[in-house]
Amino acid sequence: MVKFRLAQREDINQLVDIHIESGKGQPGGFMYKLGYAFMRKYYAILLSEKSSLVILAEDDDGLIYGFCSGTLNVSEHIQKLKRNRFALFFYVFPELLRSPKLFSEMYKRYKHLNNNNSIKYNNKEGVRNEYWVWRDDCDKSLSTHLFKTWLNIVFSFGYDSVKGEVDSVNKHIVVFHKILGAKVLDEVNLPDGRKRYFVEYKNVKGKMNF
Protein backbone atom coordinates (compact mmCIF):
# COMPACT_ATOMS: atom_id res chain seq x y z
CA MET A 1 0.00 0.00 0.00
CA VAL A 2 1.27 3.47 -0.93
CA LYS A 3 0.57 6.51 1.24
CA PHE A 4 1.24 10.22 0.79
CA ARG A 5 2.84 12.24 3.57
CA LEU A 6 5.00 15.29 4.26
CA ALA A 7 8.72 14.76 3.75
CA GLN A 8 10.98 14.85 6.80
CA ARG A 9 14.73 15.34 7.25
CA GLU A 10 15.25 11.59 7.53
CA ASP A 11 13.93 11.26 3.96
CA ILE A 12 16.69 13.40 2.44
CA ASN A 13 18.87 10.52 1.21
CA GLN A 14 16.04 8.91 -0.71
CA LEU A 15 14.86 12.25 -2.11
CA VAL A 16 18.36 12.94 -3.40
CA ASP A 17 18.70 9.45 -4.88
CA ILE A 18 15.42 9.83 -6.77
CA HIS A 19 16.25 13.36 -7.95
CA ILE A 20 19.70 12.40 -9.24
CA GLU A 21 18.48 9.31 -11.10
CA SER A 22 15.62 11.27 -12.63
CA GLY A 23 17.91 14.14 -13.59
CA LYS A 24 20.23 11.84 -15.51
CA GLY A 25 17.33 10.94 -17.78
CA GLN A 26 16.12 14.50 -18.34
CA PRO A 27 17.52 16.33 -21.39
CA GLY A 28 19.28 19.44 -20.15
CA GLY A 29 19.09 18.37 -16.50
CA PHE A 30 21.48 20.43 -14.40
CA MET A 31 21.05 20.29 -10.65
CA TYR A 32 21.99 16.63 -10.25
CA LYS A 33 25.39 17.45 -11.79
CA LEU A 34 26.26 19.46 -8.69
CA GLY A 35 26.78 16.24 -6.77
CA TYR A 36 25.31 14.20 -3.95
CA ALA A 37 26.70 16.33 -1.11
CA PHE A 38 25.32 19.53 -2.65
CA MET A 39 21.93 17.93 -3.19
CA ARG A 40 21.74 16.74 0.41
CA LYS A 41 22.53 20.26 1.63
CA TYR A 42 19.96 21.75 -0.74
CA TYR A 43 17.16 19.50 0.52
CA ALA A 44 18.20 20.07 4.12
CA ILE A 45 17.77 23.81 3.49
CA LEU A 46 14.44 23.34 1.69
CA LEU A 47 12.95 21.16 4.41
CA SER A 48 14.04 23.64 7.08
CA GLU A 49 12.01 26.43 5.51
CA LYS A 50 8.65 27.13 7.11
CA SER A 51 7.09 27.77 3.68
CA SER A 52 8.37 24.64 1.96
CA LEU A 53 5.92 21.93 0.91
CA VAL A 54 7.32 18.53 -0.04
CA ILE A 55 4.87 15.64 -0.40
CA LEU A 56 6.09 12.11 -1.04
CA ALA A 57 4.62 8.72 -1.92
CA GLU A 58 5.87 5.86 0.27
CA ASP A 59 5.06 2.15 0.52
CA ASP A 60 4.74 0.03 3.68
CA ASP A 61 8.45 -0.84 3.55
CA GLY A 62 9.51 2.80 3.62
CA LEU A 63 10.48 2.95 -0.05
CA ILE A 64 9.76 6.39 -1.50
CA TYR A 65 8.27 6.11 -4.99
CA GLY A 66 8.38 9.81 -5.78
CA PHE A 67 7.84 13.30 -4.48
CA CYS A 68 6.49 16.72 -5.39
CA SER A 69 8.23 19.77 -3.96
CA GLY A 70 7.80 23.49 -3.92
CA THR A 71 7.48 26.55 -1.77
CA LEU A 72 4.64 28.81 -0.70
CA ASN A 73 6.99 31.79 -0.81
CA VAL A 74 9.62 31.82 -3.56
CA SER A 75 11.28 35.04 -2.41
CA GLU A 76 11.77 33.53 1.07
CA HIS A 77 13.27 30.42 -0.52
CA ILE A 78 15.67 32.50 -2.61
CA GLN A 79 16.78 34.50 0.42
CA LYS A 80 17.45 31.28 2.35
CA LEU A 81 19.60 29.99 -0.51
CA LYS A 82 21.52 33.28 -0.61
CA ARG A 83 22.21 33.08 3.13
CA ASN A 84 23.57 29.57 2.62
CA ARG A 85 25.47 30.28 -0.60
CA PHE A 86 28.92 29.71 0.92
CA ALA A 87 27.93 26.38 2.43
CA LEU A 88 26.36 25.32 -0.87
CA PHE A 89 29.51 26.34 -2.75
CA PHE A 90 31.63 24.31 -0.32
CA TYR A 91 29.62 21.19 -1.08
CA VAL A 92 29.70 21.70 -4.84
CA PHE A 93 33.41 22.56 -4.99
CA PRO A 94 34.59 18.94 -5.60
CA GLU A 95 32.26 18.70 -8.60
CA LEU A 96 33.67 21.96 -9.98
CA LEU A 97 37.17 20.49 -9.79
CA ARG A 98 36.00 17.48 -11.78
CA SER A 99 34.01 19.54 -14.27
CA PRO A 100 35.03 23.25 -14.38
CA LYS A 101 32.41 24.02 -17.03
CA LEU A 102 29.78 23.73 -14.29
CA PHE A 103 30.99 27.03 -12.90
CA SER A 104 29.61 28.95 -15.87
CA GLU A 105 26.14 27.42 -15.46
CA MET A 106 26.20 28.05 -11.72
CA TYR A 107 27.19 31.67 -12.24
CA LYS A 108 24.36 32.28 -14.70
CA ARG A 109 21.84 30.99 -12.18
CA TYR A 110 23.39 32.99 -9.38
CA LYS A 111 23.05 36.16 -11.45
CA HIS A 112 19.43 35.22 -12.12
CA LEU A 113 18.73 35.02 -8.38
CA ASN A 114 20.30 38.43 -7.91
CA ASN A 115 18.36 40.10 -10.75
CA ASN A 116 21.54 41.07 -12.55
CA ASN A 117 20.83 39.70 -16.00
CA SER A 118 18.02 39.04 -18.44
CA ILE A 119 18.13 35.23 -18.41
CA LYS A 120 15.00 33.93 -16.71
CA TYR A 121 15.27 30.40 -15.34
CA ASN A 122 12.29 30.24 -12.98
CA ASN A 123 9.59 32.18 -11.18
CA LYS A 124 10.78 34.33 -8.29
CA GLU A 125 7.53 35.38 -6.60
CA GLY A 126 4.50 33.71 -5.07
CA VAL A 127 3.88 29.98 -4.80
CA ARG A 128 6.14 27.83 -6.95
CA ASN A 129 6.03 24.16 -7.80
CA GLU A 130 9.64 23.04 -8.13
CA TYR A 131 10.21 19.32 -8.70
CA TRP A 132 7.87 16.45 -9.47
CA VAL A 133 9.89 13.25 -9.53
CA TRP A 134 9.05 9.53 -9.68
CA ARG A 135 11.18 6.36 -9.69
CA ASP A 136 11.39 4.64 -13.06
CA ASP A 137 11.11 1.21 -11.44
CA CYS A 138 7.93 1.98 -9.48
CA ASP A 139 4.26 1.98 -10.46
CA LYS A 140 3.65 5.35 -12.14
CA SER A 141 -0.13 5.23 -11.84
CA LEU A 142 -0.06 7.31 -8.63
CA SER A 143 2.33 9.93 -9.95
CA THR A 144 -0.41 12.18 -11.32
CA HIS A 145 -2.40 11.82 -8.11
CA LEU A 146 0.64 12.93 -6.13
CA PHE A 147 0.94 16.12 -8.16
CA LYS A 148 -2.78 16.86 -7.80
CA THR A 149 -2.53 16.28 -4.07
CA TRP A 150 0.29 18.82 -3.83
CA LEU A 151 -1.82 21.39 -5.71
CA ASN A 152 -4.91 20.66 -3.62
CA ILE A 153 -2.97 21.24 -0.40
CA VAL A 154 -1.68 24.59 -1.66
CA PHE A 155 -5.15 25.72 -2.69
CA SER A 156 -6.65 24.50 0.59
CA PHE A 157 -4.38 27.01 2.35
CA GLY A 158 -6.16 29.79 0.47
CA TYR A 159 -3.60 30.50 -2.25
CA ASP A 160 -5.15 31.20 -5.65
CA SER A 161 -2.14 30.71 -7.92
CA VAL A 162 0.68 28.21 -8.36
CA LYS A 163 3.45 28.82 -10.88
CA GLY A 164 6.06 26.49 -12.29
CA GLU A 165 8.33 25.80 -15.22
CA VAL A 166 8.72 22.92 -17.66
CA ASP A 167 11.15 22.47 -20.54
CA SER A 168 9.75 21.77 -24.00
CA VAL A 169 11.92 18.63 -24.31
CA ASN A 170 9.78 17.03 -21.60
CA LYS A 171 6.87 16.80 -24.00
CA HIS A 172 4.69 14.48 -21.91
CA ILE A 173 4.97 16.82 -18.91
CA VAL A 174 4.03 19.81 -21.06
CA VAL A 175 0.96 17.93 -22.31
CA PHE A 176 0.08 16.89 -18.76
CA HIS A 177 0.10 20.47 -17.48
CA LYS A 178 -2.07 21.65 -20.35
CA ILE A 179 -4.57 18.82 -19.81
CA LEU A 180 -4.87 19.78 -16.14
CA GLY A 181 -5.64 23.36 -17.11
CA ALA A 182 -2.34 25.13 -16.59
CA LYS A 183 -1.95 28.36 -18.54
CA VAL A 184 1.31 29.07 -20.34
CA LEU A 185 2.39 32.54 -19.19
CA ASP A 186 5.66 32.84 -21.06
CA GLU A 187 8.17 31.00 -23.25
CA VAL A 188 11.89 31.55 -22.77
CA ASN A 189 14.83 30.36 -24.83
CA LEU A 190 17.64 29.30 -22.49
CA PRO A 191 21.33 29.80 -23.39
CA ASP A 192 21.78 26.09 -24.17
CA GLY A 193 19.01 26.18 -26.78
CA ARG A 194 16.20 24.70 -24.69
CA LYS A 195 12.77 26.31 -24.60
CA ARG A 196 11.20 26.68 -21.17
CA TYR A 197 7.50 27.25 -20.53
CA PHE A 198 6.35 29.22 -17.50
CA VAL A 199 2.97 27.87 -16.41
CA GLU A 200 0.34 28.80 -13.86
CA TYR A 201 -2.52 26.97 -12.16
CA LYS A 202 -5.39 29.09 -10.89
CA ASN A 203 -7.82 28.37 -8.07
CA VAL A 204 -10.87 30.32 -9.18
CA LYS A 205 -13.40 31.08 -6.42
CA GLY A 206 -12.36 28.05 -4.43
CA LYS A 207 -12.68 25.65 -7.36
CA MET A 208 -9.56 24.04 -8.77
CA ASN A 209 -9.12 24.15 -12.54
CA PHE A 210 -8.49 20.41 -12.91
Secondary structure, DSSP 8 states (H G I E B T S, - for coil): -EEEEE--GGGHHHHHHHHHHHHHTSTT--GGGG-HHHHHHHHHHHHHSTTEEEEEEEETTS-EEEEEEEES-HHHHHHHHHHTHHHHHHHHHHHHHH-TTHHHHHHHHHHHHTT-SS---S--SS-EEEEEEE-TTS-GGGHHHHHHHHHHHHHHTT--EEEEEEETT-HHHHHHHHHTT-EEEEEEE-TTS-EEEEEEEEEETTEE--
